[in-house]
Amino acid sequence: MRPRLRRATGGLSPAPFVVASPRSGTTLLRMMLDAHPQMAVPFETHFVPELIETVEDGGGPQGAFDVLHSHRRWGDFHLDADALMDRLRSHDPLTPGDAVRSFYGLYAESQGKPRWGDKTPEYVEFMRPISQAVPEARFVHVIRDGRDVALSRIKWRQERSGKTPPVRRMARRWKEAITVARKQARRLDHYIEVRYEDLVAEPEPTLRRICEFAELGDLPGGGGRPRSASERAVQFERVRRPLEKGRAGSWRDELSAQDRAEFESLAGPLLAELGYPTQ
């Protein structure tokens, strides 16, 4: 799918939202973007759709504050509650976009950075309402081979509970997440797809494409000023070097033949459409 991009308006800096089917490698991309000297990307938020809806329904600053401060993730961000309320109350009237920017702007300032982004995979289902409330949002949809997604999910669940989730359920959810995202993308101004496999094998060109999309002036590790060749070699060392390739394609060795067949029976056509090999 070709990227969709129009210039942001209103003087607002583009805000990348990293979305995906869960276990698609968004944490890796979040860490890379958060390493940028201009960009602060917090841990997963999960509250943006509720925040937007609350303000749309007339909740005002107090309603917005309650959504944020009472959320189970609030403690992860280490923000001053009074400073957040002051920021929310400074808008009259408070719009959904103002509420979203109040939180992320405060977080970015706490990290000493001028810009912000988000990494919450589940927002793959809410891109349309987020884009309506936050027109500067730019969606980076990370797509990973669904069989590796399933394998990662199996390992994660087994470590946490000792249980193995049904493969058919994982195949269905992976397929639905990508299908829903691509359907919404037709109505979005700012949307690109990034392959997890490219991020692992060729991080520098993949990151450069994302930075250009988000109008970030440099790759993570850069300082935004002209640099010599030797400086670039040092600063880009980590992104130029391929990451651990075992992260991609592990399903070939670790996913059972039965699980693989079951996944492909439900999601095979989409795997093939995306260019992933199937039997």
RODO-2510 file (C-alpha; in nm, 4 decimals, decimal comma):
residues 279
     n   res          X          Y          Z
     1     m     0,0000     0,0000     0,0000
     2     r     0,1414     0,3398    -0,0970
     3     p     0,1993     0,5955     0,1830
     4     r    -0,0558     0,8718     0,2258
     5     l     0,0844     1,2120     0,3165
     6     r    -0,0350     1,5697     0,3142
     7     r     0,1348     1,8638     0,4771
     8     a     0,0315     1,9348     0,8343
     9     t    -0,1519     2,2636     0,8882
    10     g    -0,1869     2,5065     1,1760
    11     g     0,1786     2,5063     1,2725
    12     l     0,1512     2,1771     1,4598
    13     s     0,4513     1,9445     1,4536
    14     p     0,3702     1,5987     1,3140
    15     a     0,3148     1,3414     1,5883
    16     p     0,3941     0,9806     1,4933
    17     f     0,1560     0,7163     1,6279
    18     v     0,3078     0,3685     1,6039
    19     v     0,0300     0,1103     1,5644
    20     a     0,0135    -0,2594     1,4813
    21     s    -0,1226    -0,5961     1,5666
    22     p     0,0263    -0,6665     1,9134
    23     r     0,3684    -0,8394     1,9234
    24     s     0,4687    -0,6885     1,5890
    25     g     0,7855    -0,5135     1,7078
    26     t     0,6436    -0,1747     1,8020
    27     t     0,8490    -0,1627     2,1220
    28     l     1,1680    -0,1776     1,9166
    29     l     1,0524     0,1127     1,7006
    30     r     0,9387     0,3092     2,0041
    31     m     1,2865     0,2808     2,1570
    32     m     1,4445     0,3955     1,8320
    33     l     1,2174     0,6992     1,7988
    34     d     1,2501     0,7882     2,1659
    35     a     1,6286     0,7989     2,1156
    36     h     1,5806     1,0934     1,8795
    37     p     1,6903     1,4210     2,0424
    38     q     1,3619     1,5881     1,9507
    39     m     1,1142     1,3063     2,0122
    40     a     0,9637     1,1707     2,3355
    41     v     0,7557     0,8536     2,3018
    42     p     0,6066     0,7262     2,6298
    43     f     0,5122     0,3744     2,7237
    44     e     0,1748     0,2562     2,5912
    45     t    -0,1050     0,4910     2,6893
    46     h    -0,4326     0,3113     2,5998
    47     f    -0,6490     0,6065     2,7093
    48     v    -0,6554     0,8319     2,4021
    49     p    -0,9879     0,7069     2,2546
    50     e    -1,1601     0,7453     2,5940
    51     l    -1,0023     1,0876     2,6429
    52     i    -1,1278     1,2068     2,3050
    53     e    -1,4772     1,0723     2,3681
    54     t    -1,4964     1,2257     2,7161
    55     v    -1,4090     1,5742     2,5904
    56     e    -1,6419     1,5397     2,2923
    57     d    -1,9215     1,4563     2,5374
    58     g    -1,8601     1,7770     2,7325
    59     g    -1,6427     1,6411     3,0098
    60     g    -1,4258     1,9518     3,0108
    61     p    -1,0919     1,9813     3,1918
    62     q    -1,2103     1,7862     3,4956
    63     g    -1,3411     1,4981     3,2873
    64     a    -1,0211     1,4858     3,0845
    65     f    -0,8115     1,4959     3,4006
    66     d    -1,0116     1,2130     3,5557
    67     v    -0,9569     0,9915     3,2496
    68     l    -0,5830     1,0509     3,2621
    69     h    -0,5191     1,0546     3,6343
    70     s    -0,7351     0,7505     3,7142
    71     h    -0,5932     0,5368     3,4357
    72     r    -0,3886     0,2361     3,5399
    73     r    -0,0972     0,3665     3,3332
    74     w    -0,0812     0,7110     3,4953
    75     g     0,1988     0,6162     3,7340
    76     d     0,4189     0,5056     3,4432
    77     f     0,4635     0,8618     3,3196
    78     h     0,5798     1,0332     3,6417
    79     l     0,3970     1,3568     3,5675
    80     d     0,2805     1,6292     3,8037
    81     a    -0,0989     1,6109     3,8347
    82     d    -0,1381     1,9809     3,9172
    83     a     0,0677     2,0787     3,6124
    84     l    -0,1563     1,8624     3,3951
    85     m    -0,4729     2,0197     3,5336
    86     d    -0,3333     2,3691     3,4823
    87     r    -0,2556     2,2832     3,1229
    88     l    -0,6032     2,1426     3,0609
    89     r    -0,7700     2,4471     3,2186
    90     s    -0,5671     2,6856     3,0036
    91     h    -0,7858     2,5918     2,7063
    92     d    -1,1263     2,7564     2,6843
    93     p    -1,3016     2,5715     2,5460
    94     l    -1,1044     2,2481     2,5748
    95     t    -1,1104     2,0446     2,2542
    96     p    -1,0211     1,6739     2,2276
    97     g    -0,7012     1,7699     2,0492
    98     d    -0,6120     2,0161     2,3263
    99     a    -0,6584     1,7424     2,5861
   100     v    -0,4368     1,4995     2,3963
   101     r    -0,1655     1,7618     2,3419
   102     s    -0,1792     1,8666     2,7072
   103     f    -0,0768     1,5206     2,8212
   104     y     0,1856     1,4494     2,5562
   105     g     0,3280     1,8012     2,5682
   106     l     0,3764     1,7737     2,9432
   107     y     0,5401     1,4352     2,9016
   108     a     0,7756     1,5629     2,6299
   109     e     0,8781     1,8553     2,8501
   110     s     0,9505     1,6159     3,1369
   111     q     1,1925     1,4378     2,9040
   112     g     1,3546     1,7622     2,7901
   113     k     1,2300     1,7247     2,4331
   114     p     1,0185     1,9524     2,2120
   115     r     0,8109     1,6909     2,0297
   116     w     0,6115     1,3818     2,1127
   117     g     0,4770     1,0604     1,9648
   118     d     0,2918     0,7496     2,0787
   119     k     0,3322     0,3732     2,0652
   120     t     0,0114     0,1893     2,1489
   121     p    -0,0568    -0,1034     1,9131
   122     e    -0,4318    -0,1136     1,9808
   123     y    -0,4766     0,2338     1,8312
   124     v    -0,4610     0,0529     1,4968
   125     e    -0,8388     0,0272     1,5404
   126     f    -0,8850     0,3950     1,6319
   127     m    -0,6786     0,5789     1,3728
   128     r    -0,9756     0,7554     1,2177
   129     p    -1,1126     0,9199     1,5375
   130     i    -0,7597     1,0037     1,6540
   131     s    -0,6803     1,1726     1,3227
   132     q    -1,0022     1,3751     1,3424
   133     a    -0,9163     1,5010     1,6909
   134     v    -0,5406     1,5320     1,6343
   135     p    -0,4847     1,6274     1,2678
   136     e    -0,1073     1,6295     1,3125
   137     a    -0,1121     1,2559     1,3953
   138     r     0,0888     1,0462     1,1496
   139     f     0,0310     0,6743     1,1675
   140     v     0,3182     0,4302     1,1299
   141     h     0,1674     0,0839     1,0897
   142     v     0,4211    -0,1883     1,1671
   143     i     0,3433    -0,5132     0,9864
   144     r     0,5137    -0,8383     1,0847
   145     d     0,4751    -1,1911     0,9513
   146     g     0,1697    -1,3188     1,1372
   147     r     0,3346    -1,6492     1,2194
   148     d     0,6114    -1,4684     1,4062
   149     v     0,3431    -1,2606     1,5775
   150     a     0,1699    -1,5799     1,6864
   151     l     0,4955    -1,7348     1,8060
   152     s     0,5792    -1,4241     2,0095
   153     r     0,2311    -1,4227     2,1572
   154     i     0,2573    -1,7910     2,2510
   155     k     0,5892    -1,7355     2,4305
   156     w     0,4591    -1,4267     2,6089
   157     r     0,1441    -1,5997     2,7323
   158     q     0,3299    -1,9108     2,8421
   159     e     0,5743    -1,7021     3,0441
   160     r     0,2939    -1,5095     3,2126
   161     s     0,0321    -1,7783     3,2707
   162     g     0,1632    -2,1084     3,1417
   163     k    -0,1241    -2,1188     2,8927
   164     t    -0,1121    -2,1311     2,5138
   165     p    -0,3601    -1,9111     2,3237
   166     p    -0,5498    -2,0745     2,0336
   167     v    -0,3655    -2,0284     1,7053
   168     r    -0,6861    -1,9662     1,5131
   169     r    -0,7741    -1,6790     1,7450
   170     m    -0,4314    -1,5229     1,6927
   171     a    -0,4566    -1,5635     1,3166
   172     r    -0,7993    -1,4026     1,3163
   173     r    -0,6866    -1,1070     1,5258
   174     w    -0,3739    -1,0493     1,3159
   175     k    -0,5783    -1,0568     0,9982
   176     e    -0,8483    -0,8287     1,1388
   177     a    -0,5994    -0,5723     1,2691
   178     i    -0,4295    -0,5338     0,9312
   179     t    -0,7571    -0,5374     0,7382
   180     v    -0,9131    -0,2725     0,9646
   181     a    -0,6004    -0,0561     0,9420
   182     r    -0,5884    -0,0675     0,5638
   183     k    -0,9578     0,0127     0,5403
   184     q    -0,9146     0,3184     0,7637
   185     a    -0,5982     0,4194     0,5787
   186     r    -0,8010     0,5072     0,2703
   187     r    -0,9526     0,7935     0,4721
   188     l    -0,6345     0,9101     0,6435
   189     d    -0,4085     1,1890     0,5243
   190     h    -0,0978     1,0561     0,6996
   191     y    -0,0320     0,6827     0,6960
   192     i     0,2594     0,4554     0,6080
   193     e     0,3311     0,0873     0,6470
   194     v     0,6642    -0,0398     0,7754
   195     r     0,7756    -0,4015     0,7738
   196     y     0,9245    -0,5300     1,0974
   197     e     1,1571    -0,7474     0,8919
   198     d     1,2981    -0,4363     0,7198
   199     l     1,3408    -0,2621     1,0544
   200     v     1,5512    -0,5553     1,1764
   201     a     1,7512    -0,6207     0,8589
   202     e     1,7968    -0,2618     0,7367
   203     p     1,7308    -0,0251     1,0263
   204     e     1,8910     0,2876     0,8834
   205     p     1,6892     0,3263     0,5593
   206     t     1,3725     0,2180     0,7390
   207     l     1,4253     0,4727     1,0162
   208     r     1,5153     0,7409     0,7649
   209     r     1,1851     0,6825     0,5856
   210     i     0,9957     0,7115     0,9148
   211     c     1,1839     1,0268     1,0148
   212     e     1,1057     1,1873     0,6807
   213     f     0,7410     1,0925     0,7207
   214     a     0,7302     1,2493     1,0684
   215     e     0,9368     1,5496     0,9508
   216     l     1,2159     1,4741     1,1941
   217     g     1,5377     1,6297     1,0753
   218     d     1,7707     1,3433     1,1554
   219     l     1,7980     0,9798     1,2547
   220     p     1,7992     0,8853     1,6241
   221     g     2,1378     0,9722     1,7703
   222     g     2,1802     1,2850     1,5587
   223     g     2,1756     1,6366     1,6915
   224     g     2,0059     1,8119     1,4019
   225     r     2,3241     1,9919     1,2872
   226     p     2,5579     1,9177     0,9948
   227     r     2,7948     1,6374     1,0879
   228     s     3,1176     1,5038     0,9479
   229     a     3,1424     1,1574     0,7999
   230     s     3,3244     1,0329     1,1083
   231     e     3,0531     1,1723     1,3390
   232     r     2,7835     1,0086     1,1311
   233     a     2,9640     0,6741     1,1464
   234     v     2,9749     0,6863     1,5259
   235     q     2,6221     0,8181     1,5793
   236     f     2,4578     0,5797     1,3324
   237     e     2,6580     0,2735     1,4350
   238     r     2,3693     0,0988     1,6026
   239     v     2,1085     0,1696     1,3346
   240     r     2,3401     0,0795     1,0469
   241     r     2,4199    -0,2595     1,1946
   242     p     2,1520    -0,5246     1,1304
   243     l     1,9768    -0,6254     1,4502
   244     e     1,9468    -0,9809     1,5685
   245     k     1,8003    -1,1517     1,2631
   246     g     1,6677    -1,4371     1,4720
   247     r     1,3849    -1,2049     1,5651
   248     a     1,2452    -1,2368     1,2126
   249     g     1,1450    -1,5700     1,0638
   250     s     1,1677    -1,7648     1,3896
   251     w     0,8389    -1,9337     1,3063
   252     r     1,0216    -2,1550     1,0550
   253     d     1,2077    -2,3333     1,3342
   254     e     0,9904    -2,2820     1,6399
   255     l     0,6280    -2,2931     1,5268
   256     s     0,4934    -2,6451     1,5020
   257     a     0,3775    -2,7734     1,1648
   258     q     0,0251    -2,8039     1,3025
   259     d     0,0178    -2,4470     1,4333
   260     r     0,1656    -2,3171     1,1105
   261     a    -0,0934    -2,4997     0,9011
   262     e    -0,3735    -2,3765     1,1237
   263     f    -0,2549    -2,0161     1,1011
   264     e    -0,2138    -2,0296     0,7245
   265     s    -0,5543    -2,1915     0,6754
   266     l    -0,7150    -1,8767     0,8112
   267     a    -0,4681    -1,6022     0,7185
   268     g    -0,2826    -1,7521     0,4231
   269     p    -0,4294    -1,5197     0,1573
   270     l    -0,3261    -1,2093     0,3527
   271     l     0,0206    -1,3520     0,4170
   272     a     0,0589    -1,4081     0,0439
   273     e    -0,0764    -1,0606    -0,0393
   274     l     0,1849    -0,9096     0,1922
   275     g     0,4610    -1,1135     0,0296
   276     y     0,5211    -1,3627     0,3099
   277     p     0,5891    -1,7162     0,1817
   278     t     0,3341    -1,9881     0,2401
   279     q     0,3160    -2,3510     0,1385
***
